Amino acid sequence: MEAGERVNALGTKKLFPLIVSMSIPAICGNITTALYNVVDRLFVGQFVGRNALGAIGLMFPLNNVTSAITVLLTIGGGALISLSLGRKEKDKADEAFTNIVSMGAILAFIVTLFFFIFASQLISLCGARESSALHNPAVDYLRIIAIGQFFQIMNLGLAGAIRAEGNVRYSMVVSMIGALLNIGLDALFIIVFNAGLQGAAAATALSQVVGATVSALYFTRKKSVLRWAGLKSVRFKKMLEIAGLGAAPAVFQGFGLVNNLITNNSLMIYGNNEMGAGGGDLAISALSVVNTVESIALMVVLGMNNAISTIISYNYGAKQYKRTRNAALIGQAIAFVICTVVWLLMMIVPKTLFAIFSSGDAQLAEYGAMAMRKSKMFMLFLGFQTLASMYFSAIGKPKVATFISISRNGLFLIPALLILPRFLGLNGVLYSSSVSDFCSLILVSTIYINGILQLNKKEKEEYSKGAVE
């Protein structure tokens, strides 16, 4: 399909086949991207040990930093590109692309430098002081993967631009190349060379370099609709506009940073108090697996998010409001089914999930199964809340989208993490996530339903206007 046909298909092709055709490659791409972390945990848990698994688990707060930047670029920039293409404003789409690349390079350099220089202090902040068995391995791991963060952010930013113009297949291929290479290098460095946790980090960094290179080739070989508009088009105001549209999911990840910092530190304190020395390390290692399993479901939802947001933005920009609404609701239905399947596995066979990451550690599996059930009681609604936030970002209402993100990861979760452990101890840390999910679900449902009703009103107004003309 030619570049122009791919763009036009966003507004003309039947919705369900379009959503499936765009979501599957995006989901595959996101899952393979998630494999960077999942595969490291799998190999490390099976061939290195619990402490190494816990050391990687300490990275969750820092992963939120990278995720916040990448969704800022992909959701915010992608929405701006798709809205411009929907309005047939090709020059503005090129300008948006140019600013995405420039903004990504600046932020990626800052993150890489910060992670490398302050690795020890960041790991301590994440919950593992120098006395913890997790501290030194985690510092070594962070310093190596810091180098790959520059390429990872650039890769995901470019992949988001590729998706925004409708070429989700190439975006998927880019993600798959890096992730599959990471699997091979993990096996080589950890099993063959016995390089341990440092080998896992090196495998991740090298594969991220390759992924970014393949993404860049798409634009340098001029296969794209989008073109580099030149440095004269780089404007701080345009970067702020991109940041505004991508603020909601970025805020979600930003609050995830705060939440994960509080969680890790609480797990370490209450774990050591209730289970003795090393109890905190065990709790963090267990939550590392819980979060990894949830991240797989989240990557599926975010893959749909990226695909459907492109469809919604394009059709909203073209004033096809019925098509916009239907795309949003079809996406919600698919996401709910996917999240329910993962939730059922977490509730029914949690020990089986833990065996995938550490088959020989009965203590880890026993505690982890209990932690999974208590902390993810309402995980089946993860897709609904994520896509609700995306919807408002996609139609150019970042303030509403940001509030939705704040409600789940800030308004309810942070107070729960600060209050519940004081009464319930370690169990309070685990229940905090479920309590927050339930409270947020009620609030988000009200906002989202009102948003869909407003869309129905716009549809009627547009129909009346057409009838008069």
C-alpha positions as CSV (number, residue, x, y, z in Angstrom):
1,M,0.0,0.0,0.0
2,E,1.3,3.4,-1.0
3,A,2.0,6.1,1.7
4,G,-1.0,8.2,0.7
5,E,-3.3,5.2,0.6
6,R,-2.2,4.2,4.1
7,V,-3.2,7.6,5.4
8,N,-6.6,7.7,3.6
9,A,-7.4,4.2,4.9
10,L,-7.6,5.7,8.4
11,G,-10.8,7.5,7.4
12,T,-12.4,5.0,5.0
13,K,-11.6,1.4,5.8
14,K,-14.0,-0.7,7.9
15,L,-13.2,-0.1,11.5
16,F,-12.9,-3.5,13.0
17,P,-10.5,-4.8,10.3
18,L,-8.6,-1.5,10.4
19,I,-8.2,-1.7,14.2
20,V,-7.1,-5.3,14.1
21,S,-4.7,-4.7,11.2
22,M,-3.2,-1.7,13.0
23,S,-3.3,-3.1,16.5
24,I,-1.8,-6.5,15.9
25,P,1.5,-5.1,14.5
26,A,1.6,-2.4,17.2
27,I,0.8,-5.0,19.9
28,C,3.5,-7.3,18.6
29,G,5.9,-4.4,18.5
30,N,5.1,-3.4,22.1
31,I,5.3,-6.9,23.4
32,T,8.7,-7.4,21.7
33,T,9.7,-4.1,23.3
34,A,8.6,-5.3,26.7
35,L,10.6,-8.4,26.1
36,Y,13.7,-6.3,26.6
37,N,12.8,-6.3,30.3
38,V,10.9,-9.6,30.5
39,V,13.7,-11.6,28.8
40,D,16.3,-10.1,31.1
41,R,14.2,-11.1,34.1
42,L,13.6,-14.6,32.7
43,F,17.2,-15.4,32.0
44,V,18.4,-13.7,35.2
45,G,15.8,-15.4,37.4
46,Q,16.5,-18.9,35.9
47,F,20.3,-18.7,35.5
48,V,21.6,-16.0,38.0
49,G,19.3,-16.0,41.0
50,R,16.8,-14.1,43.2
51,N,19.0,-11.2,44.1
52,A,19.8,-10.5,40.4
53,L,16.1,-10.6,39.7
54,G,15.4,-8.2,42.5
55,A,18.2,-5.9,41.2
56,I,16.4,-5.6,37.9
57,G,13.1,-5.1,39.8
58,L,14.6,-2.0,41.4
59,M,14.7,-0.5,37.9
60,F,10.9,-0.1,37.7
61,P,10.8,3.5,39.0
62,L,13.6,4.4,36.5
63,N,11.8,2.6,33.7
64,N,8.9,5.0,34.3
65,V,11.3,7.9,33.5
66,T,12.1,6.5,30.0
67,S,8.4,5.4,29.5
68,A,7.2,8.9,30.3
69,I,9.5,10.5,27.7
70,T,8.7,7.9,25.0
71,V,4.9,8.2,25.5
72,L,5.3,12.0,25.5
73,L,6.8,11.7,22.1
74,T,4.7,8.9,20.6
75,I,1.3,9.8,21.9
76,G,1.7,13.6,21.9
77,G,3.7,13.7,18.6
78,G,1.6,11.0,17.0
79,A,-1.6,12.8,17.8
80,L,-0.3,16.0,16.3
81,I,0.9,14.2,13.2
82,S,-2.4,12.3,12.7
83,L,-4.5,15.4,13.4
84,S,-2.5,17.3,10.8
85,L,-2.7,14.5,8.2
86,G,-6.5,14.2,8.9
87,R,-6.8,17.9,8.1
88,K,-4.6,17.5,5.0
89,E,-2.0,19.8,6.4
90,K,1.2,18.0,5.3
91,D,3.6,20.8,6.1
92,K,2.4,20.9,9.7
93,A,2.8,17.1,9.9
94,D,6.4,17.4,8.7
95,E,7.0,20.2,11.2
96,A,5.7,18.0,14.0
97,F,7.9,15.1,13.0
98,T,11.0,17.4,12.9
99,N,10.3,18.6,16.5
100,I,9.6,15.1,17.7
101,V,13.1,14.0,16.6
102,S,14.8,17.1,18.0
103,M,12.9,16.8,21.3
104,G,13.7,13.1,21.6
105,A,17.4,13.6,21.0
106,I,17.6,16.3,23.7
107,L,15.7,14.4,26.3
108,A,17.4,11.1,25.5
109,F,20.9,12.6,26.0
110,I,19.9,14.1,29.4
111,V,18.4,10.7,30.6
112,T,21.5,8.7,29.6
113,L,23.9,11.1,31.3
114,F,21.8,11.3,34.4
115,F,21.4,7.5,34.8
116,F,25.1,6.9,34.3
117,I,26.5,9.5,36.6
118,F,24.1,9.1,39.5
119,A,23.5,5.3,39.2
120,S,24.4,4.6,42.9
121,Q,22.3,7.4,44.3
122,L,19.3,6.4,42.1
123,I,19.5,2.8,43.2
124,S,19.5,3.9,46.8
125,L,16.5,6.1,46.1
126,C,14.8,3.1,44.6
127,G,14.9,1.3,47.9
128,A,18.2,-0.6,48.0
129,R,20.8,1.1,50.3
130,E,24.4,0.0,50.1
131,S,23.8,-2.6,52.8
132,S,21.3,-4.4,50.6
133,A,22.5,-7.4,48.6
134,L,20.6,-5.8,45.6
135,H,22.5,-2.5,45.6
136,N,25.8,-3.2,43.8
137,P,24.4,-5.5,41.1
138,A,21.7,-3.0,40.4
139,V,24.2,-0.1,40.0
140,D,26.3,-2.2,37.5
141,Y,23.2,-3.1,35.5
142,L,21.9,0.6,35.4
143,R,25.2,2.0,34.3
144,I,25.3,-0.3,31.3
145,I,21.7,0.1,30.2
146,A,22.0,3.8,30.6
147,I,24.0,3.8,27.4
148,G,21.2,2.1,25.6
149,Q,18.6,4.5,26.8
150,F,19.5,7.2,24.3
151,F,18.9,4.7,21.4
152,Q,15.8,3.3,23.0
153,I,14.1,6.7,23.4
154,M,15.0,7.7,19.8
155,N,13.9,4.3,18.5
156,L,10.4,4.5,20.1
157,G,10.0,8.2,19.1
158,L,10.7,7.3,15.4
159,A,8.5,4.2,15.6
160,G,5.7,6.4,16.9
161,A,6.0,8.7,13.9
162,I,6.0,5.7,11.6
163,R,2.7,4.4,13.2
164,A,1.2,7.9,13.0
165,E,1.4,7.8,9.2
166,G,-0.2,4.3,9.2
167,N,2.8,2.1,8.5
168,V,2.4,-0.1,11.6
169,R,4.1,-3.1,10.0
170,Y,7.5,-1.4,9.7
171,S,7.1,-0.1,13.2
172,M,6.5,-3.7,14.4
173,V,9.5,-5.0,12.5
174,V,11.7,-2.4,14.1
175,S,10.6,-3.4,17.6
176,M,10.9,-7.1,16.8
177,I,14.4,-6.9,15.4
178,G,15.8,-5.3,18.6
179,A,13.8,-7.6,21.0
180,L,14.7,-10.8,19.2
181,L,18.3,-9.8,19.1
182,N,18.1,-9.2,22.8
183,I,16.9,-12.7,23.4
184,G,19.8,-14.2,21.4
185,L,22.4,-12.0,23.1
186,D,20.9,-12.7,26.6
187,A,21.4,-16.5,25.9
188,L,24.9,-15.9,24.6
189,F,26.1,-13.6,27.3
190,I,24.4,-15.3,30.3
191,I,24.4,-19.0,29.4
192,V,27.5,-19.3,27.2
193,F,29.8,-16.6,28.5
194,N,28.4,-16.7,32.1
195,A,28.4,-12.9,32.2
196,G,25.5,-12.7,34.7
197,L,23.6,-9.5,35.3
198,Q,26.1,-7.4,33.4
199,G,25.7,-9.7,30.4
200,A,21.9,-9.1,30.5
201,A,22.5,-5.3,30.6
202,A,25.0,-5.5,27.6
203,A,22.5,-7.5,25.6
204,T,19.8,-5.0,26.1
205,A,22.0,-2.0,25.3
206,L,23.4,-3.5,22.1
207,S,19.9,-4.5,20.8
208,Q,18.6,-1.0,21.4
209,V,21.3,0.5,19.3
210,V,20.4,-1.9,16.4
211,G,16.7,-1.1,16.8
212,A,17.3,2.7,16.6
213,T,19.4,2.3,13.5
214,V,16.7,0.3,11.6
215,S,14.1,3.0,12.6
216,A,16.3,5.8,11.3
217,L,16.8,4.0,8.0
218,Y,13.0,4.2,7.3
219,F,13.3,8.0,7.0
220,T,16.8,8.3,5.5
221,R,15.7,6.0,2.7
222,K,12.7,8.2,2.1
223,K,10.0,5.5,2.4
224,S,7.9,7.7,4.6
225,V,5.1,10.2,4.1
226,L,6.8,12.5,6.7
227,R,9.9,14.5,5.8
228,W,12.6,16.3,7.9
229,A,11.6,20.0,7.7
230,G,15.0,21.4,8.7
231,L,16.4,23.0,11.8
232,K,14.5,26.2,11.0
233,S,11.3,24.3,11.9
234,V,12.5,23.4,15.4
235,R,10.6,25.5,17.8
236,F,10.2,25.3,21.6
237,K,6.5,26.3,21.3
238,K,5.9,23.3,19.0
239,M,7.7,21.0,21.5
240,L,5.4,22.3,24.2
241,E,2.4,21.5,22.1
242,I,3.7,17.9,21.6
243,A,4.3,17.7,25.4
244,G,0.8,19.0,26.1
245,L,-0.9,16.3,23.9
246,G,1.3,13.6,25.4
247,A,1.0,14.9,28.9
248,A,-1.7,12.5,30.1
249,P,0.2,9.2,29.6
250,A,3.5,10.9,30.5
251,V,1.9,12.0,33.8
252,F,0.7,8.5,34.3
253,Q,4.3,7.2,34.0
254,G,5.6,10.1,36.1
255,F,3.3,9.2,39.0
256,G,4.3,5.6,38.4
257,L,7.9,6.8,39.2
258,V,6.7,8.2,42.5
259,N,4.5,5.2,43.3
260,N,7.2,2.7,42.5
261,L,9.7,4.6,44.7
262,I,7.3,4.6,47.6
263,T,6.4,0.9,47.0
264,N,10.1,-0.3,46.8
265,N,11.0,1.6,49.9
266,S,7.9,0.4,51.8
267,L,8.5,-3.2,50.7
268,M,12.1,-3.0,51.9
269,I,11.2,-1.5,55.3
270,Y,8.1,-3.6,56.1
271,G,9.5,-6.7,54.5
272,N,12.6,-6.6,56.8
273,N,10.5,-5.8,59.8
274,E,8.0,-8.6,59.3
275,M,10.1,-11.3,57.7
276,G,13.5,-10.6,59.1
277,A,16.8,-9.7,57.3
278,G,16.4,-10.2,53.6
279,G,12.6,-10.0,53.7
280,G,12.6,-6.7,51.9
281,D,14.8,-8.2,49.1
282,L,12.3,-11.1,48.8
283,A,9.3,-8.7,48.6
284,I,11.0,-6.6,45.9
285,S,12.0,-9.6,43.9
286,A,8.4,-10.9,44.1
287,L,6.9,-7.6,43.0
288,S,9.4,-7.6,40.2
289,V,7.7,-10.7,38.7
290,V,4.2,-9.3,39.5
291,N,4.9,-6.1,37.7
292,T,6.5,-7.9,34.8
293,V,3.4,-10.0,34.2
294,E,1.2,-6.9,34.4
295,S,3.5,-5.1,32.0
296,I,2.8,-7.7,29.3
297,A,-0.9,-6.9,29.5
298,L,-0.1,-3.2,29.6
299,M,2.1,-3.5,26.5
300,V,-0.8,-5.2,24.7
301,V,-3.1,-2.3,25.7
302,L,-0.5,0.3,24.8
303,G,-0.1,-1.3,21.4
304,M,-3.8,-0.9,20.8
305,N,-3.5,2.6,22.4
306,N,-1.0,3.6,19.8
307,A,-2.9,2.2,16.9
308,I,-6.4,3.4,17.9
309,S,-5.2,6.8,18.9
310,T,-4.0,7.3,15.3
311,I,-7.5,6.3,14.0
312,I,-9.3,8.5,16.5
313,S,-7.1,11.6,15.9
314,Y,-7.4,11.3,12.1
315,N,-11.2,10.9,12.1
316,Y,-11.8,13.5,14.8
317,G,-9.7,15.9,12.7
318,A,-11.8,15.0,9.7
319,K,-15.0,15.6,11.7
320,Q,-16.1,11.9,11.3
321,Y,-17.5,11.8,14.9
322,K,-19.5,8.5,14.5
323,R,-16.4,6.8,13.3
324,T,-14.3,8.3,16.1
325,R,-16.8,7.0,18.7
326,N,-17.0,3.5,17.2
327,A,-13.3,3.2,17.1
328,A,-13.0,4.1,20.8
329,L,-15.7,1.6,21.9
330,I,-14.4,-1.2,19.8
331,G,-11.0,-0.7,21.3
332,Q,-12.4,-0.7,24.8
333,A,-14.1,-4.1,24.2
334,I,-11.0,-5.7,22.8
335,A,-8.8,-4.3,25.7
336,F,-11.3,-5.6,28.3
337,V,-11.2,-9.2,26.9
338,I,-7.4,-9.2,26.8
339,C,-6.9,-7.8,30.4
340,T,-9.5,-10.2,31.7
341,V,-7.6,-13.2,30.4
342,V,-4.3,-12.0,32.0
343,W,-6.2,-11.2,35.3
344,L,-7.7,-14.7,35.4
345,L,-4.2,-16.2,35.0
346,M,-2.9,-14.0,37.8
347,M,-5.7,-15.0,40.1
348,I,-6.0,-18.7,39.3
349,V,-2.4,-19.9,38.6
350,P,0.0,-17.3,40.0
351,K,2.6,-19.9,41.0
352,T,2.8,-21.2,37.5
353,L,3.6,-17.6,36.3
354,F,6.3,-17.4,39.0
355,A,7.8,-20.7,37.9
356,I,8.5,-19.2,34.5
357,F,10.9,-16.7,36.1
358,S,12.3,-18.7,38.9
359,S,11.4,-22.4,39.0
360,G,13.6,-23.4,41.8
361,D,12.7,-20.8,44.4
362,A,9.6,-22.1,46.4
363,Q,9.7,-19.2,48.9
364,L,9.6,-16.6,46.1
365,A,6.7,-18.4,44.4
366,E,4.7,-18.7,47.6
367,Y,5.1,-15.1,48.7
368,G,4.7,-13.8,45.1
369,A,1.4,-15.7,44.5
370,M,-0.1,-14.1,47.6
371,A,1.3,-10.7,46.6
372,M,-0.1,-11.0,43.0
373,R,-3.6,-11.8,44.2
374,K,-3.8,-9.0,46.7
375,S,-2.2,-6.2,44.6
376,K,-4.0,-6.9,41.2
377,M,-7.6,-7.5,42.2
378,F,-8.9,-5.0,39.6
379,M,-6.3,-5.4,36.9
380,L,-9.0,-6.5,34.4
381,F,-9.9,-2.8,34.1
382,L,-6.4,-1.7,33.2
383,G,-7.3,-1.4,29.5
384,F,-10.4,0.7,30.2
385,Q,-8.6,3.3,32.2
386,T,-5.6,3.4,29.8
387,L,-7.7,3.8,26.7
388,A,-10.0,6.4,28.4
389,S,-7.0,8.6,29.0
390,M,-5.7,8.0,25.4
391,Y,-9.1,9.0,23.9
392,F,-9.0,12.5,25.3
393,S,-5.3,12.9,24.3
394,A,-6.2,11.8,20.8
395,I,-9.0,14.4,20.3
396,G,-6.8,17.2,21.6
397,K,-8.0,17.5,25.2
398,P,-4.9,16.9,27.2
399,K,-6.2,18.4,30.4
400,V,-8.9,15.8,30.8
401,A,-6.6,13.0,29.8
402,T,-4.0,14.2,32.3
403,F,-6.6,14.3,35.1
404,I,-7.6,10.7,34.3
405,S,-4.0,9.6,34.6
406,I,-3.5,11.5,37.8
407,S,-6.6,9.9,39.4
408,R,-5.2,6.4,39.1
409,N,-1.5,6.9,39.8
410,G,-1.6,9.9,42.0
411,L,-5.0,11.0,43.5
412,F,-5.7,7.6,45.0
413,L,-2.6,5.4,44.9
414,I,-0.1,7.7,46.7
415,P,-2.4,8.3,49.7
416,A,-3.2,4.6,49.8
417,L,0.5,3.8,49.8
418,L,1.1,6.3,52.6
419,I,-1.9,5.3,54.8
420,L,-2.6,1.6,54.4
421,P,0.8,0.2,55.4
422,R,0.6,2.1,58.8
423,F,-2.4,-0.2,59.7
424,L,-1.8,-3.3,57.7
425,G,2.0,-3.4,57.4
426,L,3.4,-5.2,54.4
427,N,-0.1,-6.3,53.3
428,G,-1.1,-2.6,53.2
429,V,1.6,-2.0,50.5
430,L,0.0,-4.8,48.4
431,Y,-3.6,-3.7,48.9
432,S,-2.9,-0.1,48.0
433,S,-2.8,-0.8,44.2
434,S,-6.2,-2.6,44.3
435,V,-7.8,0.1,46.4
436,S,-6.6,2.8,44.0
437,D,-7.7,0.9,40.9
438,F,-11.3,0.6,42.3
439,C,-11.6,4.2,43.3
440,S,-10.2,5.4,40.0
441,L,-12.5,3.1,38.0
442,I,-15.6,4.9,39.4
443,L,-14.2,8.4,38.6
444,V,-12.9,7.5,35.2
445,S,-16.1,5.8,34.1
446,T,-18.1,9.0,34.8
447,I,-15.7,11.2,32.8
448,Y,-15.4,8.8,29.9
449,I,-19.2,8.3,29.5
450,N,-19.6,12.0,29.5
451,G,-17.0,12.3,26.8
452,I,-18.7,9.8,24.6
453,L,-22.0,11.6,25.0
454,Q,-20.3,14.9,24.0
455,L,-19.1,13.1,20.9
456,N,-22.7,12.0,20.1
457,K,-23.7,15.7,20.4
458,K,-21.0,16.7,17.9
459,E,-22.2,14.0,15.5
460,K,-25.8,15.3,15.6
461,E,-24.6,18.9,15.1
462,E,-22.5,17.9,12.0
463,Y,-25.4,15.9,10.6
464,S,-27.8,18.9,11.0
465,K,-25.3,21.2,9.4
466,G,-25.0,18.8,6.4
467,A,-28.8,18.5,6.1
468,V,-29.2,22.3,6.0
469,E,-26.5,22.7,3.3
